[in-house]
């Protein structure tokens, strides 16, 4: 599950995932909602992203670190964030997640995935 959406874009892991290790699903999709339910996460305010690698579910900054560990350098260097203490990880992640649109901007356009992208999007609706 990608950090923000199932819309792989040039700014996402999709662009750097040359080995095509990642598949994507939105939190609002049936699969995303099922995962959030299993993890007792809120179904109305999707404040975290999930990354599943080898059957292990990662959330928040650990999800970022796990995803970066799977990408080639220089992105792989960011995996070091997994070693931060939880209190520090939460202090870094939560304000960014809460303010992500203000910090990163919001794209209200809807990308229609091409054929290659569609093969990597789970629960495409």
N, C-alpha and C positions, 0 to 999 in steps of 0.2 A: 504494500500500500504506500503510495507516494505521499510526500509531506503535505501537500495542499489539495490536490485534486487528481482526478483521473485524466486530466488533460496534459499529456506529456508535451512540454514545450521546450524551446531552446534554452530556457533558463533553468530547467529541471534536471534531475538525475538522468532523465531519458536521453538528453543530449550527450552526456558523458559516459553512458552505459554501453560502451562498444561491444561488450560481451553479451549484451541483452539478458542480464541476470534479473532485471526488475520487471514485475508486472504490477499493474495499478488498479485500484478500485476506489470509488468515492466512499466516504463515510456514510452517505445517504443511500447508497445502493443496498439491496438485500444482504449481500455479503458483508458490507461494511457495518450495517446495523446489527447483524448477527454477532460479529466480532465485538462491537462495542457493548452489546448486551452481555455476552459471556464475560467480558472484563469489568462489568458493572460501571461502565462509563456513561455519561449523560448522552441521551439521544437527541437533544435539542441544541446543545452548544458544543460543537465539536472542537474542543480546545487542544486536542493532541493529534499527533499523527502516529500511525502504527507502521512498523516495518517488521516483516516476518522473514527470518533467515534460518534455514535448516530447522523449521518448526518452532523456533523460539520467537516470541512476540516481544518487540521492543517498543517503548513509548517515549514521547517527549525527546529530550536531548540524547537519550540512549538510542532512540530510533535514528536520529541524525548520525550519531557515531557509527552505528551498525551499517547504515547505508554508505557512509563515506569509506568505511573499511573495505567495501566491495568494489569501489571505483578505483581507477588507476591514479597514479600520482599526477598532480600534486594534491588532489582531493583526498587521497588516502591519509594524508597527514592529519586531517581533522578528526580522525578516529580517536585521537588522544583525549577528546572531551569525555569519553566514557570513564576515565579514571578520576574525574572530579568527584568530590563528595556530593551526595544526593542533595544536601541543603544548598550547595552552590549551583548545582545543575538546575534545580527548581528556580532559584533566584535569577538565573540567566534566561531560562526557557520561558517561564510563565509571562513575564512582561512582553517578550517578543511575540509570543503566541497571541496574547491579548491585543496587541497593537500592530499585528503583521500587515494589515492593509494600509495603515498610516505610514509604517516604516517602508514597506516594499511596494506599495501601490496596489490598486485593485484593478483587475482586468475583467470587466463585465461581458466581454465578447466570448462567444462560445466557439472553441476550436473544434472542427469536425476532423476526427482522426483519419489519417490516410490508411491504406490497407495494412502497411507494416505496423503502424501504431495500434490498430484495432486488435491485432493478434496479442498485444501485451496488456490490453485493458480487460479486466475481469468485470463481469456484470454490466457490460455496456448497455445503457438504456437510452 
